Amino acid sequence: MEDVLTIQKEHTDGVTIVRLSGELDALNVSELEAAVAGLSHEESRLIVVDLQGIDFIDSAGLGGLVRIWEGTVERGGFIGLGAISDRVRDVLQITGLANMLIPHGTNEDAIGNLRTAQAALQARDS
């Protein structure tokens, strides 16, 4: 298996979907971090990371997901994991990161939950 990560970004209706495929590991996690860091903070306050196409993830890949989650939250954004493969879901469950990163079955579910969280925060701050 080749150690390749493909990253595609799609901006739709105030949400950025970051679709990943291949492997997410120590050799390429910086590509993901750079791609998310390069998003416009105003246009990308809601980010969904689609992991359906990820065949392999290691501890460095998990660390990268945590760092982009932290960075997004620090700048006032919301991030969730959208479509996710069973393999990655198992890894998130085993490591306990599913409680923090909260995987969803579909990108649409993730978007709905992020919009709800954003609305609740805005209502609280009003």
N, C-alpha and C positions, 0 to 999 in steps of 0.2 A: 504494500500500500504506500502510495506516495504521500509525503508530508506537505500537503497543499491546503491552503485555506482560501476560499472564494468569498468575497464580501460584496453584496449588492445592497444599495440603499434606495429606498423609495419614500417619497414625501407625499402623503395623501391626507387632506382634510385636517391639518394640524398635528399629524402623527408621522413619525419617521419609523419605518420598518427596516431593520438591518437584518438581511437574510444571509445566513452563513451556511457554507457547505464544505465538506472535507474534514480535515482534522484541526482541532483547536488545542495547541500544545505550546511548550516552551519555545519552540522554534518560530512560531508565528503569532503568538498572542499579542505582541506589540502592534501588529497590523490592525487588529480589532480595536485596541485601545486608541490608536491614532485615528482610525476612521470615526470613532464615536467622539473623540476630543475635537475633531475637525467640524463637527456639526454646528450650525448656527444655534446659539443658545435660545434665541427668540423663536426661531422656526421649529425647533426640536425640543420642546419642553416635555413632550410625550414620546417615549422611545420604546419600541417593541423589538426585542431580539428574537428572531426566528431561528431556532436551532434544529429544525426538522432534518436538515441535510447534514448534520454533524455525525460523522461515523466514529470519531474517537475524541475524547477530551481527557486531559491529564490535570494534575494539580495546578500547574501553571495556567492552564486554560480556565480552570475554576477561579483562580486568583484574579485573572483578568476580568472575568464577569463580575466579581465582587468589586474590583476597583472602578469599573465603569458604572456600576450601580451607585457606589459611594460618590463618585464625581457628579453624576446626574442629580442625585439628591441634594448634594451640597450647593449646586447652582439653582435649586428650586424646581427641578424637573421631576418627572416620574418615569420609571423604567420598569418593564416587565418582560418576562420570557413568554413568547408566543408559542407557536407550534413547536413541539419538542419531541424528539425521538424517544422511544422507550429506553434505549441505552443511556441517554443523558439524564432522563428522569430518574432512573435507578441510581446513577452516580450522585445526583443531587439529594436523593433521599438518604442514601448511605452516609453521606458527609454531613447531613443536617442543613445543607444550604437551601433546601427547598423551602424552609421556613422564612428565609430572608429574600431569596430571589423569586419565589412564588411562580412556578411554572404553570402555564395554562395549556389547555388542549388545542386551542386555535389562536391565531392572531386576533381574530374578532373578539374572543373572550378577554384576551389581555387588554385590548383597546377599551372595551367596555369597563373593565375594572379600573383602568388608569383614569378614564374620564370621570368615573364615580368618585375616586379618591381626590382628583383635582377639584371637582365641584364641592366636595365636603370640606376641603381645606379653604376654598374661597369663601364658602358660607360661614365657616368658623371665623375667618379673618375679617368679615364684613361687619 
